[in-house]
Amino acid sequence: MLIARLIADQNTLKASLDAASGALAAEGLQIANVQMLDFCGEVLQLMLPEGDPAVLRRVIDTYFVPSDVLMSDREINIPNLFVSDMDSTMIGQECIDELADFAGIKDKIAGITERAMQGELDFESALRERVGLLEGLEEDAIDRCLAERIKPMSGAQTLVATLKSYGCHTVLVTGGFHHFADRVAHDLGFERVVGNRLATANGRLTGNLAGAITDSSVKEKVLLEERNRIGEGAVSLATGDGANDIPMLQAAHYGIAYHAKPKAREAANGWVNCGDLTAILKLLNIPESDWVAA
């Protein structure tokens, strides 16, 4: 079984569906069922008895543009576990870039961040290089940065609160820093936080990290450990936007790339390119009447 759920342009939906059906048929794939979901009427669901997911993805990417999509090889259920990246996913900023602005070196650090997010640089080396450039910055710049710069992504609080209302366990796992993530997690309602720690001394950043590095392998490990802890049959959802999120997105039942870099989007089986984070609730067919308002 292959299932694809799409939020696409309603004005061109019929024409897109007709074209996609023809393209799939040419590849030997037949759509067994087409329906608009009852709870979220703007979500189109396609069901195919069998076929290559890569072909279905290519057809969707060709004929439903732009769109928000979730694909699965089994029935789609509300997840028991939600693990998410923080920077540019649950919040609209990259914390280290904003912190660097207080040191007057945002342009220099932001370039390294972008290349790391694109998967062009080794994550740990890029992280250590950027943290090293912050040596000497006053620790209270973090509090000012949090207050002045760091804002939740649209729909983040509603997504987390609604999933929790369904009994879903929520974890924020970031290649960023606990100085930021602990506050963000508290404000958004995440139940666990995993991240890196900035080393400080005498009220200033030392330019080093304290403790082990939270990288892509740790993100994947956290998801798998939490899913195993919940028990057999637990369904997992992950969201992220950069190369560092790829193993986590691939390990999840539903890995959704949120306004993501190309490599992360290609690795995921779902993506949100158009809407805010509440698009995920729509793709899960959670009725808006059940959404928990921020």
N, C-alpha and C positions, 0 to 999 in steps of 0.2 A: 504494500500500500504506500502511496505517496499522497501527502496532503500539503496544499499550499493555501495560505490565507493572505489576502492582499487588501490594502487600503490604497485605492488608486483614484484617478480622476473620474468622477461619476459621469461627467459629460462625454467622455470617450470610452467608457467601460465596455459597452456592447461591441463597438468596433474593435477594441483591443482584444476582447475575448474571442471574437470570430477569427481574428488574425492568428492569435495564439493557438486556438484549436486546430487550425489548418497546419500551422508549423509543427505542432506536436504529432499530428497524424502523419505528416511527411517523415517523421522520425520513428514511426511505428508505435507512438504512445497515444492512447485513447483516454479521454476524460470520461469517467463513469458517472460523475455527479457534479453539478454546479449549483450553488445556492448562496444567497445572501444570508448571513447568520442572523438568527432571531434577535439576540440581545444587542448586537452591534450591527445595525442594518447597513452600515457603510462598508462592512468587511465581506469580501467575496471569497468563498471557499471552493477550491477545486480538489476533487478526489480522483486519483488514478489507481487502478488495481495493481499496477506494477510499472517499472520503468527506471531509467537512469536519472537520479536526482540532478546530475550535472546538466543534462539536456533540459529538464524542466526549469532549472535555474536560468539557463541561457535564454530560453524562450520568454520567461517572465521579464528578464532584464532587457529584452529586445522590444516587447510589445506593451509592457505596463511601465511606462516611464513618465513621471517619477512615481514611485510607490514605496510603501512600507510593507514588509513581507515576513512571514514566518513559514518555514517549510519543515516537514517532519515525515518520518517513515512509519509513524504509528499515530494512534489517536492522540489529539492534543488535550492535555489536562492542565489544570491550575497547578503550578509547581509547589513542592514542599520545601524547596530551598531556593533562595535568591542570593547570588554572590555578584557583587558589582565592583568595578573600578570606580575611582573617585574623580580624578581630574578630567575635565572635558566630557564627563559622563554624568555623574551625580551633581557636579558643580560645573559652572560654565567657564572655569578658568584652569590654568596650569599653575599650581601654587608656587612652584619654584621660580617660575617666570615673574609672577607678581612680587614675590619676595625680593627677587633680584632688582626690581625697579627701585626698591628702597635703598639699594646699594649703588644705584646708578649704572647698572650693567645689564639691564633687561635684554637689550638687543643681542648682546653677546651670548647670554645664557639661552634665550628663546630659540636661537638658531640651532643650538645643540639639542634642545628639547625636541624640536620639530624633526630633526634627522633621526633621533632615537625612536620617536613615535612612528616614523615611516619604516623603521626596521633597518636603517642604513648604518647604525652604530651599535656596538655592543652595549647592552643596557647598563650593566654594572660600571663599566668604564666611563660611560657618559654621565651617569649619576654622580660618581665620585669626582669627576672633573667639575661638574656644576657646583656641587657642594663645596669643593675646595675654593672656588671663586667667591664664596660668601664668607670666607674667613674674616672675622673681626666685626661682622654686622651685629648690632645690638639685638639681644634676644627679644626685647619688647617690640621690635619691628614686626614680629610674627603676630602679636595681638593687634597691632594697627592694620596689618595686612588682612587679617581675618575680618576685622570690623569694616574696613573700607573697600575691600576688593572682592572677597569670596562670597559668591551668591549661589544658591541652589539652582540647578537646571530646572527649567519649566517642567512641571509635572512630577518632579522627583519625590516630593513629600506625599503626594497622592498615590504614586506607584507603591512606595514602601508601605505606607499605612494600609492600603487596600490589600496588598498581598499578606500582610501580617494578620489582617482581619479574617483571612481564610486559613490561618494557621501556618503560614509559610515562615520559615526561619530566615533571617536576613543577616548578611555578612558584607561589610565593606572591606575590600582588600586592595591596597594601593601601593604602587611603587613610590608614592610620595611619603609624607611624614606624619607621624602621630600628632605632632604639634597642631596640625590642621585637621587631620582625619578624625581625631577624637571629638572635636567640636562639631564637625560636619555630621558625624554619625549620631551624635546626641540630638542635633537639631532635626535630622531626617528620620530618626527612629531605628537605625540599625542596631542589632543586638550584639554584634561582635565586630571588632576592628583589628585588621592586620596591616602593618606598614613598617616603614623605616623610621629610625630615630636620629635626629640631628644632635650631635655632641655639642655641649655648651660648657663654658667655664668663665667664671667671673662676669656673668651677664652678657656674654657674647658668644657667637658661633665660632667653633674652633676650626671649621673647614673640614671636619671629619664626620663620619657616621658612627653611631654607637650600636653595637650588636650586629646580628646577621642581616643580610640584604634580602628584602622582599622583591623578588624578580618574577619572571613569567613562570618558572617552575614552582615557586611557592604559591602563586595564585592558583595554579592547577591543583597542587597538593591540598590546599585549603578546601577547594570545592569537593574533591574526592573524599577527604576525611569527613567533612560535614555531611555529605550524602550517605556515607557508610554509617555514620553515627545515627542518622535518622532511621536508617533501616532499609531492608530490601523493598524494592519497588518505589523508592523515593524519586521524585521527578525534580530535576534541577534546571534553573534558569540562570544565565550569566549575561551581563552586559559590559561592554567595553568599547574602546575606540582606537586603540593603538596596537602596534606590533607586540608589545609586552603582554597583551591580553589574549593573544591567539591560542595558546595551549588551554587556557581556561574556557574560552569560547568553544573550542572543539570538544572539550571534555563534558560540557553541559548537554543535557537533552535539547535545550533551546538556547543556543548561543546567539545573542542579538547584538550586532554591531551598530552602535548609536552614532549617527553622523560621523562615520569612522574613516580612518585612513584606508586606502585601497587594499593593503594586505590583510588588515583585520576584517574588512567586509568580505573579502574573498574566502576567508577561513570560516566564516560564520554560516549558520543555516537560517539566519534571520537578520533583517536589517531595518533600521528606521532612518530614512533619508529625508522625510518631509515633516512629520509631526513631532510633538514633544514626547516626553517619556510616557504619557498616558496612552500613546499609540500601542504600547505593549499590552496594556489592559484590554484594549479593543481586540488585538490579535489573539488574546487568550479568551475572548468572548465573555468577559466579565461585564455584566450590565452596569451602565453608568449609575443606576440607582444604588448600586452597592459600593461605588467608589467612596472612599473616606476622604473628605475634603481636607486640604492643608490648613 
